[in-house]
């Protein structure tokens, strides 16, 4: 299958920022929309949004975050806190000459980075759409990793990602393509918890069919990029969850003032798990003062791919409402 036609129109750049080289894809002119991807993805996970936003009159900027795609992946695993990644993003915006606040669309780990961008540098963000992962302030006591592992057990996927090399060996044994498909299919609607004495990928059944929102070209392109870049960079975000919690002590219980929208899929574990659902509907507004709405689309965790057209309508309407 051939590449989508719009891919020949994008501009690929490499900019120096915060001690690394960052790969950035751009398309369109107008107010800037920054797209921040999650795990296990890269800029191409926004394939449904990039051409649509550009056609709607926006300048789209979609980087590969630190450790992903064609962006550098530092060997030191301690260099993947959210403070590092936000620093990368700010430096990238400077390198691109972005002097005005930008719109941000951020999914999964990208949402964590996007919310922290609003926390650390609210002057750089005009409005944010967080997808799948809501803003959660740093609180006194255990980190989110420690809390989730205590609740869900040793087999909880974030805990299994902590040991250097363990997940990498598991993914290598499963194969890049099948590991990717398990994440995109099962991960769209399930929370990964491996039973004792079994590795994570071994515990997840292969997808019964290829999702309609993933083409053969998409799978091959994802697989090629992941085989080239490896998994360690993305896994290092998880391996720094406790360190990030420690470094964010100055922002304990901090509230955001940035104009925001939260979007999630109806089958995303974020909305299926009672405690997180309760927080989204009853607590999120407390910590995101300017939260305009909570939008639920029919789908799972990878809603920007599963419901690309529907999400695009939401994004374009929201940004047009907040374009001066």
Secondary structure, DSSP 8 states (H G I E B T S, - for coil): ----GGGGT-EEEEEEETTEEEEEEEE--SEEEEEE--TT--GGGGHHHHHHHHHTTEEEEEE--TTSTTS---S-TTS-SHHHHHHHHHHHHHHTT--S-EEEEEETHHHHHHHHHHHH-GGGEEEEEEESS------SSS-HHHHHHHHH-TTBHHHHTSSTTHHHHHHHHH-HHHHHHHHHHGGGT---B--TTS-TGGGS---SS--TT--HHHHHHHHHHHHHH-SHHHHHHHTTHHHHHHHGGGGTT--B-SEEEEEEETTSHHHHSHHHHHHHHHTHHHHBTTEEEEEEESS-S-HHHHTHHHHHHHHHHHHHHT--
